[in-house]
Amino acid sequence: MATPRLQDIPLLPGSPRRLSPRAVARASQGPRQGQQHLKVLGPRAPGLQGCSNQDSGQLSGGESSHRSSVINNYLDANEPVSSEAPRSRMHFHDNQRKVDYVLAYHYRKRGAHPSHDSPGHSLAIVSNGETGKEPHAGGSHDIELGPLDALEEERKEQREEFEHNLMEAGLELERDLESKSQGSIFVRIHAPWQVLAREAEFLKIKVPTKKMYEIKPEGCIAKKFNEILQKLSSPLKPRVPEHSNNRMKNLSYPFSREKMYLYNIQDKDTFFDNATRSRIVHEILKRTACSRANNTMGINSLIASNIYEAAYPLHDGEYDGPGDAVNDRKVLYQEWARYGVFYKFQPIDLIRKYFGEKIGLYFAWLGLYTSFLIPSSIIGVIVFLYGCATIEEDIPSKEMCDQQNAFTMCPLCDKSCDYWNLSSACGTARASHLFDNPATVFFSIFMALWATMFLENWKRLQMRLGYFWDLTGIEEEEEHSRPEYETKVREKMLKKSDKSVVQKLGTNMTEREDEDDEDKLTWKDRFPGYLINFVSILFMIALTFSIVFAVIVYRITIAAALSLNKDTRSNVRVTVTATAVIINLVVILILDEIYGAVAKWLTKIEVPKTEQTFEERLILKAFLLKFVNAYSPIFYVAFFKGRFVGRPGSYVYVFNGYRMEECAPGGCLMELCIQLSIIMLGKQLIQNNIFEIGVPKLKKLFRKLKDETEPGETDSAHSKHPEQWELDYSLEPYTGLTPEYMEMIIQFGFVTLFVASFPLAPVFALLNNVIEVRLDAKKFVTELRRPDAVRIKDIGIWFDILSGIGKFSVISNAFVIAITSDFIPRLVYQYSYSHNGTLHGFVNHTLSFFNVSQLKEGTQPENSQFDQEVQFCRFKDYREPPWAPNPYEYSRQYWSILSARLAFVIIFQNLVMFLSVLVDWMIPDIPTDISDQIKKEKSLLVDFFLKEEHEKLKLMDETASSSQGAGPQSRRSRAASSAPSGRSQPGSIASSGSQHTNV
């Protein structure tokens, strides 16, 4: 009897079983009532099936056969779709069920030779919806499996078991056919309402209730000011629906299936948004076990074992697709992710809705940080302009530039360097005044308070967003163990050679928290990892210091070499400084990438149990290494350069005759400014343009070329119109927010730690962040797969790092002002040693005398071209003159200035810390209006519950009173009619196998 072209096969839940040809033929007689169906093309199929070939299965009742036909929640992706509605790229093949998640894997058929005898779309029927090869289709002989074929078969069986377990959890799956010799297969996952409701209750997801209330209006003055501000800022607002809301807010309450009457459920398909649906499916994927894959738990373990290649939620269509169809992704691209809208505010609510709270909080923090850079940039520019305006009035620089003073300075190097006039360093002295003036001290105090105000305002904004996003009172979600942790525990237990313990591991994976210490990793198990971490971090820090020292040696040797040539002698300092800073920048960029990879490797060695612990430890290691890498050259110039030079006749030498380098005549502050500006600007420009833009584009191009050159059949018609899951698969996987946060944290350090030496740092940071916001936005919208929505209350450990940098910046700026700049020596001279209370004579006061006849043999200048005979030369230090009883010892002025410097550091630090604590105390962490609204919401929620319960009881009383005259028979019939409501709905765990029928 010829098998018909279209066959209706009953729904077959349960473990994977193969249908016999007789069962297939019997199924063509017609479906039984209540069964679901799958229409299958053809009687044969290429490929192999790794399941047991049993001829019996189980049938279960279910929903009526609406939409497309289903086998165990699987759909045949090649089933024709009705031409009445246009094909949706976001739904199953039935054009009704939404795709909530996608699993992708690469398959390779046995031998990789497609069959030419059977059509590519023919199928064999398997109870879990897989296509398989008929027993008679491949011949009577057995095919010997090679190593790759055996591995592929094993992975196929593991995928079948995992997907079967997903269906047992109530999810519905649709899979592509393996019609080619090899290629990528996509498994679409849909969560029906029963699963969404069950998981939402389990995860305690807050959803809006029917009750709406008005948010407390501001006072009269605040209301008027807010209205004026709204009108002025209206051109800066993005055109998104979330920004046109009114002052009304829904009461929110954790979802409960027993309190469905509280919620305004108009459409079950849209009650949970796409981000929430994908989050629910991802939670199921993370906790679903697979016994065939070494008892691994969750999709992350399977991806780590290469059983699947990727798992991701879908984007909401294309961001630049043709037509007028509007989706959230397109709105985000048009109003947020383009450089042309850099002047607009960010649509934070839409970002949170599309990407989840974790990414929403990052962009909210980045937006607040960027906006706070505006006032600091304005003040920094004012300080810089003040230095420009007062440069002609600066007495010390005038004295240095006055050639009549004729300060004859000691040679800068041995033999080849001659005596020189201090007036030749006039340009450096005048430039130093731009950054070394009294205004920088007040700017440092301002920036310390600015950092405190920024952190306080972020806490307030975080609470405000938490209120509007319903994050208040959410509990920490229980995290599942990482795959590496489970592997280490399994290896530990296998070493004990205790089969009962191994069996216990396979059966009690979900009760890991209650197991004994033998089922966990103790500190003894982790001690080798901790030791490697400690030694490696010390080695990396020592490596950074070694590179800084190598650059110092480069500066010393190049300066000595250039001083031998008369043509290059005049530009020695500029050449050495510029080339050394560029070398530092290149080394920092290279070590940044290396240290990021090393930190990740070291964290893996520790084997943290959960993803959150892994992320926190990774952040701490990466920050420590990158902090040392980025700031060690700057710390050297700020606090160490020129401090260990010695004096004429007794210089400190390195490597046989090379003198330690000195600061410029105007001080080290100008060089610190140059070092800071080049490293900061270069790091931002190169990282933004090369690492964040260029590298992802190269990866995408490489992946595209790889797909094009991959052997196998290609479907030209399909490639012209790829599905959304295929478009998203070609995007870069999302790897977390750590690189974005780390880049901004390092920049925050540049802005705060050394702002006394570079007041324009906030300006360059502001210009960079205006681009950075749109760059990150474009990357998330157009270049990355959609991340899983993560619900968190705050930015976590990043806030602690920011707070630590803010406190450390007070100390660093205090030492920069006290030690690196001439602020303290000028104050001491003006109020202790000046005859008229001015800075006249300050330059002469800072220079000591040296008798040139006491220079060591072989260090005197050769062929001196100096105009006059030199008896005494000057050098910058506070030492006794040659004619004093204790020549060249530190003078009384030196100890006076040193004590003044230390006193300034203590006073500055305590004053700024006190002001910071005062600001922290004056600004409450929770805004008053938000605190009032939270209290009001709790009260309204109680009233709403009581009202709903009262109406529910009233309805029950009315129903009971109307049925008092009814007989026992009617009561029994009502009881019978209400009985099915307590049963598990189709798609729930309990529904599987509720009816048993042999096939």
N, C-alpha and C positions, 0 to 999 in steps of 0.2 A: 504494500500500500504506500503510495507516495505521500511524503510528509508535506503538509501545506506550507506555503511561503510564510505565513504569519501564524504563530502558535501562542495560545494563552496558557501560561504556566502558573500554577498556584504559588502563593507565598510560602517560603520554606525557611523559617527561622531555626536557630540552633547552631550546633557545631557544623563546620564545613563538611558537606557530603556530596558525592557525585550521583547524579541521576542516571539510572540505567536507561537504555534506549526504549525499553518497554514502558517505563514510567513516562517518558517523553511522549510516546505515542498515545498512552492512555490520557495524558493531560490534554491532548488536542480535542477530546470529546466535549470539553466545555468546563468552565469553572464552577466550583461549588459556591453556594451563597456565602457572602461575607469574605471571600478570598480576594487577595490582591494578585495582580497579573503583571507579567513582563512579556512584551511582544518581541519575539526573537526572529531574526532573519536567517533562514537557511538551517540545514541540519548539521553542518560540519563547521569546524573551526580549526585554524592553525594554532600551534602553541602547545604547551604542556601544562599539566595540572599537578601540583604537588600535594594534593589532599588524598585522604584515604578513599578508596572506591567502594563505598557502601551503596547499596541500592535502595535504602529506605531512608525516610526523613520524617519530619514532623510538620504538621500544618498548624497554623494559628489563625484565629479570627482576627479581623482588623477592620480598618475603615473601608468604606466602599471604594471601588476602583475608579476614583476620580483622578484628575491630573494625569500624569504618566504612570504606566504600570511599574510595579516595584517587586523585586525579589529580595527579601530580607533587607529592605531599605535601599538596595542597590538599584540603579537605573541603567538601562542600556543607552549609552550616549549617542548611538547611531539611529535611534528610533525617530522616525519623521515627526516633525512638529506640525501642529495645526496651522494652517495658513491664515487663520482668522486674525491672529495677533502677531505683531512683529516679534522676532526672536530677541530675547533679552540676554545680554552678556553677563548679567549678574545673577542669573537664576539657573536652576536645573534645566534639563532638556524639556521638562514639561512646561517651562515658561511661567511657573507659579511659585515654586519653592526657592527661596533666596539662598545663595551660596554664602555661608557664614565663615567657612574656613577651607583652605586648600592644602592638601598634602601632595608633594611631588617626589618622584623617584625615577631613576634611569633603569631601564630594563634591557636585557639582551637575551634573545631567544637561543635555545640550544643549537649550537652550530652556526647561528646567525645566518641561516639560509631560508628565505621565505619560500613557502610552497607555491608551486605553479599549477597544481592540479585543482585547488579549491579556491573559491573567491575569497578576497581579503576580508569581507564583512560577514562570513559565515561564522556561526557560534555553536559551541556545545554548551549545554545548560548545566550550571553548577548552582547548588542551593544558596551559596552566599553571593550569587550574582556575577561571579567571575566567568570569563570565557575559558574553556578548556578544550583539550583535544579529545575527540571520540576514541574509544578503545580500538575501533577498527580503522581509524583514519591513518594511523602511523604504521600500519603493518603489524605482523605477528612477532617480528624480532625486537629484542630490547636494544636500546641505544646506550652505549657506554658513556658515562658522564665524565667530562674532563674536569680539571680543578676549577676553572671559571664557571662551567655549567653547574657543578655541585654547589658552589658558593651562591650562584644566582638562584638555584632551587631552594636553598636554605633560607635565603632572604625572602623569597616569595612566600614560603610557608610562614615565616615570621610576620610578614605584612598581613597575610590572611588571618592569622590569629588575632593580631592587634586590631584589625578592622572589624573582625567578628565581635571582639570585646567592646569596641565603640558602639556597635549596633545593639549589643546587650544593654548598654547604657542609655539607649533610646535615640541615638543619632541616626540620621538617614544619609546614605552615601551614594554617590554617583561616580563611576569610574570610566575613563577612556578605554577603548579597545586596543589591545596590543596587535595592531594590524601591520606593523613594520618589523623588520629584522631586529632593530634596536631603536631606542629613542626614549623620550620622556613621557611619563604617564602622570596624569593629574587625577587625584581623588577629591571630588568636591564633597563638602560636609554641610548638612543642613540640620539645624536644631529645631524640632517642632515645639509647639507651645508648651506641651507637658514638660519637656526637658528644660526649657527656659524658665518656667515657673518653679520647677523643683530646684534647679541650681541657683536661681536668684534668691530663693529662701535660704538655701544652704550658705551662700556667700554673704547674706544679709545686705543685699544691694538696695540702697535707698531709691525709691521711686516716688513720683508726685502723687498725692492723693487728690480727691475731689475738692478739698477745701483750699480756697485761695484767700489771701489776706493782703492788706495794703502795707507796704513798707513805711516805717515811720518817716514822715516828712521832716526836713530840717527846719531850723528856726527861720524867722523872717529874713534876717540879714544874710544868713547862710544860703537860704533859698534864692534870694535875689542875686547873690554873687554866683551861685551855681548856674542860674539861668543865663547870666551874662557870659560866663565861661563856656557854657554849652553853645551859645550862638557864635562866639568867637572861634571856637574849635570845630565847628560843624564841617568846614572844608577839609579838616584833617581826619575825619572819621571814615572808616571804610564802609562801603555800601553792602552791609550784610544784615540779614534779618535780626540777629541777636542784638544789634545796636538800636533797634527801633522798639524795644520793649518798653512797657510802662512800669509803674511803681507797684505792680502786683507780683506776688510770688506764691507758688504752690507749697502747701505743707508737704513735707517728705517723710516717709516712714519706710523702714525695711520691708521688703516684699514678703508677704505671707499668704499662702494658699487658703488659709482658714479665714482671712480677712479680705477676701476679694472685693467685698462690697465697699471697701474704703477707697479703692482706686478707680480712676476714670478710664476704664479700658474700653475704648471705642473700636479699636482694630488690634487684634492680637498680633498681627504681622508687623505692625509699626510701634507697638507699645514700648518695646526695647529697641533702642537705636542700634545701628550697625556695630559701633564700638563695643557696646555692652554684649551684644550677641556673640561677637568674636571672642570677647573676654571669657564668656561662659564656656564656649567650645574649647578654648585653650586650657581652661581649668580641667575640663574632662580629659583632654589629651595628656595633660601633665600627670594625672593620677591613674591613668589606665595602664595596666601591667601587661607584659608579654612574657609568658613562661618559656617559650621557645628561644627567646633572645636572652638567655642566662638570667631569667627572672627580672629583667630590667623594668624600671618603673618610668613611664612617661615618654612622650614624643622626643624630648631632648636626648634621652639615652639612645633611642633608635636612630636619630640623626647623627649622633656621635659614632654609632656603629655602622654608618653608611647604609642602613636599611632604607631610610628615606633621605632625600637630599635637602628638602626644605619643607617648612610648614609656615604658612602666613595667611592673614586675612586679606581680603580683596580691597583694593582702592574702589572708590565710588565712581567708576567710569574713567574716561580720559579727561585730562585737564585742558587739552587744547583741541578736543574733538569737534568735528563739524556739527552744525545744527544749533538749535536754540535750547536743547536739553540742558538744564542747569542742575548741577550736583555740588555737594560741599567741596569736593576737590577742585572743581573749576572755579568756584567762588574764591577759595583760598589762593589759587594761582593768580587770579585777576586782581584781587584786592590786597594781597599780602606777599606773594612769592615772586614779585617782579621788582626790578630795580627802579622802575618808573614810579612806583608808589612809595618810595623811601620816606617821604614826608608824612605819610599817614600813620595813625595809630595802628597797633596790632589788634586784629579781631580775636582777643584771647578766649572768649567764650566759644567761638567756633573752632578754634585750635584745640581747646579741651574736648569739645564734642567729637571731633574727628580723630584725634590722636590719643586722647586720654589725659588724665590728670597729671601724670609725671612729665610729659612733654609740655603740657600747658603751663605748669609751674616753671619749667625752665625758661620758656619764652617770656613769661610774666616777669621773672627775675631779671632776665637780660634786658627787657624793656625798661624796668625801673632803674637798673644800673646805668643804662645809656642816658636816660633822662636826668639822673643825678649828676652825670658828667657835664651837663650844660652849665650849671652855676660854677662848678669848679674850673671849667675851661675859661669862663669869663673872668674869674678872679685871677687865674694863671696868666691870662693875656694882660690883665691890668698890671700884675707884678712885673711882667717882662717889659711892658711899655714904661713903667716907672723906672726900671733900670736904664732903658734907652734915654729917657728924659733927663735923668740925673747924671749921665755919664760925664758931662762936661763939668759938673760940680764936684766930682769925686776927687778929693785932695790926694790920696795915695797914688791913684793912676796918673794924676798930673805930675807928681814928683818923679814917678818912674819915667815919664815921657820927657821930662825936662833935661836936656842935654847939658845944661850948666852945672847940674849936680855932679855929673861925672863919677858915678859909682863904678869903680873898676872891680869886676867880678873875677873870682878864681876860675881856672879852666874847668870845663865840663868833662874832660877826659884826659888821660895821661898822654904826654908827648905831643900828639898831633893837634890837640886843641890849644888855642891861644887864650890870653886874657880878653875880656870883652866888657863892653859898657852895658849897664843895666837898661839904658834908654833904648837899646835895640829890641827889648821885649815889650815895647810900648803897646803894640797891637794886642798881645795876649792879656796884658793888664786891663786894657779897656774892655775887652770882651768878657773878662771874668766879672766885671762889675754888673753885667746884664743879669747874672744869676747870683752873684755874691753881694747882696745888699740887704739893708735892714728889713725890707718888705718880705724877703723869703722866710724870715723867722716867723712872722705873723701868718704867712701862707702855710707854713708847716703846721702851726697850731690849728688853723682853719681846716686843713685836710684831715688832721686827726679827728676833729669833731665831725667833719663830713663823713668819714668812715663810720663813726658811731651812729650818726643820723641815718645813713643809708641802711645799716643793719636793722635799726629800730623801725624804720618805715617799711622795710621788707617784711618784718614780723607782722606789722599791722596789715599790710596788703595780703600776706599769706592767710591771716585770719579772715579777712574780708572775702577773699576768694573761697576759702573753706566754707564760709557761711552760704555764699551763693551757689557753690558747687555741691553742697550737702556733704561736706567732708568732716563736719564736726561730729565727734563721737564715734567715728568708724574704728573698728578694732583691727589689730594687726592680723593679717591673714596667715594661716598656717602654711608654711613653705614646705615644698617637697625636697627631698634630698637630691643633690646633684648626681649625675651619672658616674662621675669619677669617684665620688664618695662611696656609692654603692659598690663599685668595682673593688675598691680597696677593702671594704668590709667583707666582701665575698672572698677575696684572696686571703684575708686574715683567717676566715673561718675554714677555708679549704686547707690551710696549712695545719690545722688541728686534726685533720683526717677523721673528723667526727661526722659520720653520715647523717646522724639525727639532727645535728646542728645545721647541716646544709639543707636538709629537708625542711627544717623550721624556717630557714631563710626564704625558701620558695613559697611557703604557705602563709607566712605572716608578714608579707612585705608592707601591708598597710598599717601594721601595728609596731613599726620600728621604734616609735618614741617610747614604748613601754618595755623594750627589751633590756636585757642585762648589759653590762659593760663589755662582755665578750662580743656582742653584736654591734659595738660602736668602736670608733677610733679614739683611743685614750691619748694622753700627752706622751706616753712612751712610744706609741705608734707614730706620732707626729714629730718626735724629737729630731730625727735626721733632717726632716724638712725645715724645722725651725733653725737648726744649726747651719744648713746650707743658706737659708735666707740671711741670717746674721752675717756670715762670712762674705756672702756675695754683695750685700749692701755696703759693707765696709770697703770691699774691694772697689765697687763702683764709685764711692765717694773719694777714695784714694786716687782712682784713675782720673776723676775730674780735677782734683787738686794737682795731680801730676801734669795734666795738660795745661792748666793755668801756669804752672811753673815753667813748662816748656815754652809757652808764649812769652813769659818774662825773659827767659834766656834768649829767645829770638830777638826781642826788643833791644837787649843789651848788646848782643853781638852785631846786629845790623846797625845800631847807632855807632858802635866803634868802627865798623867797616866804612860807613858813609862819612865819618869824620876824617878819614884819611885822604879823601878827595876834596880838593878845594871847591869844585863845581857843585857838589852835593852837600857841602858842609852847612850852608845857610838854611837848608830845608830838612835837616835831619829830624827834628822833633815832629814836624807835620807828617813826614813820610812814615816814620816808625809808628806813630800813633794810629794813622789811618789804616796801614796794612795790618797791624796787630788786632785792631778792632774787627776788621773783616775776617781775619782768621778765627777770632773768637766766635763770630757770628756763624760761620760755616760749621765749626766744631759743635756749637750748641745745637744747631739744626740736626746734624747727623746723630749726635748723642741722644737727642730727644726721641728720635725714632727707635734707637737701640734700647734706651732705657724703658720705653713703653713696652717693647716686646719682652725685655728681661723681667719687668715687674709682673707681667702676666704669667710668665713661666714660673717665677718664684711663688706666686700665689697658687698656681696649680700644684706645686710641690707640697704646699701646706695642706692641701685637700680640705678646704672648708666644706661644711655640710650643706649649707643653703646658698642660693644665688645672692641673697642680700649680704651674707657674711663674706662671700667671695668678692662682691663688688666693693664693699667697704675696705677690705684689706688691700685690694688692688689699687684703690684710690690713694690710700695712705702711702703705699710703696712708690707708686708713680709720682705722687706729689713730692715726696722727699727727694727722690732722685732728680726730678726735673727742676725743683727749686734750687738744689745745689748746683746743677748744671747751668741754669740761667743766670744766677746771681753771684756765683763765685768770682768771675772776672771783675764784676762791679764792686764787690766787697773789697777785693784787693786794691783797686784804685782808690776807693773811698777811705780805707782805714789803714792800709799797710804800705802803700807806695810812698817812698821818700822818708819813711820812719826809721829805716835801718841802713842809712847811707854812710854814716860816720861823719868825719870832718876832713878838711884838707890836711894832709900829712898823716892821716890815720883813717883812710877810707876802708870800707868793707868790700872785699873782693870775692868773686865767684869764678871758678874755672880758670885759675891762673892768670890773673891780670885784668879781668873784666869787672869794672866797678858796678855796684848796684845802682839802678836808675833813680834819678831824682825827679821831683815835681818841677813843673814849669815855674818861672819866676813869679807868676801871678797866683801860684798855688795849684793844687790838684783838682780843685772844684771844676775848672773849665774842662779838664780832661775827663773827669767823671761825667760831666754833661754830654760830651761827645760820645763816650762809650755807651751811656744809657740810651741816647737818642738813636744811634745806629743799630744797636742790638734790638731795641724795642720796635723800631720801624721796619728793620729788615726781617725780623721774626714774623711780624704781622703780615707784611706784604708777601713774603715768600710762602709762608704757610697757607695764606688765603688763596693765592693765585696758583701755586704749584700743587700743594698737598690736598687742598680742599676742592679745587676745580679741575686741575689737570689730571691728577691720579685717578679719580673716579671715571673721567671720560676715557682714559686709556684702558681701564679695566673693562668698561662697557664695550669699547671697540674690540678688545682682545676676545671677550666672550662672544661677540657677534661673529667675528672671524672664525672662532672655534666651532660655533654652531653651523656656519656655512660650509666648513670643510669637513664636518663630521660625516662619516660614511653612513649610508642607509638611504631609504626612499624618502622623498620629500613630496609633500602635497602642495603644489603651487597655488591652487585655489584657496586652500586653507591658510597658507602663509600670507596671502594678500589681505585676509580678514582674520587676524588672530583673535582668540578669545581674551577676555580680561585677565584670566588666571595665567595665560601664556605671556601677556604683556608684563604682568607683575613679576613673573618668574625671571624675566630678563633683567630686572632691576637689581641694584645692589642690596644685599641683605642688611637689615638694621642691626648694628652692633652695640648700641647703647649711647648714652649721653656723656660718658666720661671724657672723650676727646674735646667736646664742645665746652663743658664746664672747666676742664683743665686749662684750655687756652685762655678763657676769661679770668680764671683765678691767677694765672701767671701775669696777665695784663694788670689785674688789680694790684698785684705786688709792685709792678713798675710804677703805677700811679701813686701809690701810697708810701712805699718804703724809702724812696730817694727823691721825693718831690721837692725837697729843699735845694737840690742841685739842678733840677730840671722842671721849672714851673709849667712848661708847655706840654708835659706828659699827658695831662687830662685832655688837652685839645686833640692830640694825635690819637688817643684812645677813643674819643668821641667820633672822630672821622672814620676810624676803623670799624667801630661798632655799628654805625649807620649802614655800612656795607655788610657787616657780619650778620645782622639780623635778616636781611633779605637773602644772603647767601645760604644761611642755614635753612631758611624757609623754603627756598627753591630746592635745596637738596632733599628735604623731607617730602615735598609735594611731588617732585618730578623724577628724582633719581634713586630713591630708596623704596623698598617694599614697605607696605603699611605696617607700622609697629603694632604690637599687641597693646591694648589699652591697659595701663597699670594705674591702680587707684592708690595714691599716697597722700599724706597730709602735709608734708613739707619737703624741703630739698635735702634733708638728711645730713650726712656728714659734711657736705659742702659748706653749710652755715658755720659749723665749728671751725673749719679751715679759714673761712673769711674772717671770723672773729679773732682767730689767732694772728692772722696777718695784720689786722687792724691794730691789735695791741703791740705787736712787734714793730710796727711802723713808727710808733711813738718813740721807742728806744733808738731805732736806726736814725731817724731824723734828728733826734737830740745829739747823737754822736757826730752826724754829718755837720751840723751847725757848730758844735763845740770843737771838733778836731779838724775837719777837712777845710772849713771856711775860715776866714780871718775875722769873723764877727767878734769873737771873744778877745783876741789880741787887740783889736781896735778899741773895744770898750775899756779894757784895762789901761791901755796907753792914754786914752782920752781923759779918764777920770783919775789916773794915778801918776802919770809921768809927764803929761803935756803941760807946758808952762801957761798956755792961754785957754785950755779946755777944748782945743780943736785937734784935728788930725795932722796938723803941720809937723813935719819931722817924724812921722810914723815909719816911713820906709827906712830911714837911717837907723831908727830904733830897732828894726827887725834884722839888721845886717850886722854880723860880727866881723872882726878883723883877724887876718892871718898874715904872719910874716913869711913871705915867699922864700926866704932863705932856708926855711925849715922844711921845704918840700923834699920828699925822699929822692934819692939819687935815681935818675932815669925816668922820673915823672914830670920834670920841668918841660915847659913848651919848647919845641924845637923850632928854630928860625922864627922867633916871635916878630910879628909885624906891628906890634902895638906902638902907638905914637910916642909914648914916654916911658921912661924907666919905671918899673913897678917895684915898690918896696913892700907895700901891704896890699892884699886883695881882700875882697869882701865875700862872705857867703851867708846864706839865710839860715840863721840859727840864733839862739840866745846863749852865748858863751862869753867867758871872760876874755879880754884882749891879751895880746902877747906880753904886754908890760905889767900885767896884774900879778899879784903874788902866786895865784893858782891859774896859770894861763890855760885857756881852752876848756876849763871846767864850766859846767852849767852855771849861768848867772842867777842872781836873785830874781830878775825879771822872768826867767824861765819857770821857776817854782811858783811865782805869783800867778802867771798865766795858766799853768797846769792846775793849780787849785781852783782858779776861776772856772776853768773848763769842767772840772768834775762837779763843782757846785751848780753850774748851769744845767748839766745833765740831770742831776737829782731834782732841781727845782722844776725844770721843763717837764720831766717825766711825771712827777707827782701832780703838777698843775694840770697837765693835759688829761691824765688819768682821772683826776677829780672832776674836771669838766665833762669828761665822757660819761662818768657814772651819774653826774647830775642830769645830763641830757637823757640818759637811759631811764632815770627815775621820773623825769618830767613827761616823757612820752610813754603812755601806757602801751603794752604789747597788744592789747585787744581794744580796738576803737570803741568808744562809748556807745555809739549808735548800734554797732554790731552786737555788743554785749546785751543791750536792751532788746534787740530783735531776737536773739537766741532765747532769752527768758520768755519773751512774748510768744515765741513759736512753741515752746514747751507747754505753756498754759493753753494756747489755742489747740494744741494736739490733744491734750486731755479733754477739753470741752468737746472737740470733734468726736473723739472716741465715745464719750458718754452719750452724745446725741445720736450717733449711729447705732450704738447698742440699744438705746431706748427705742428707736424706730424699729429695730429688728425684733425686740421683744414685743412691741405693740403689734407688729404684723403677725407674729406667732400667736398672740392671744386672740386676735381677730380670726385667724384660721382655725384655732381650737374651738372658739365659741360657735363658729358657723358649722362645725362638724359634730356638735353635740348630739344632734338628732339622727346622725347616720348610724347604721347598724354595724355589727361586727364584720359582716362580709365586706362592706365598703372600706373599713379600716384595714382589713387584711389585704384588699386589692391595692390600697394606697401604699401599704408597706412593701408589697411585692414590686410595685412600680418604682419605688424609690430605692430598691436594693441595688440595682446596677450602678448607681451613682457612687457607691463606695469602692467599686472595682478600679483597678489600675487602668488608665487610659492607654490607647495604643501609643507606642513609642516609649513607654516607661519600662523600667527594668522588670517589673512584675508581669508585664504583658506578654513577654516571650514565652512561648510554649503553653499559653493558657488553654489552648485546644490541641488535641493530639489526634491526628488522622494519618494512617499509613498511606504512602503513595506507592 
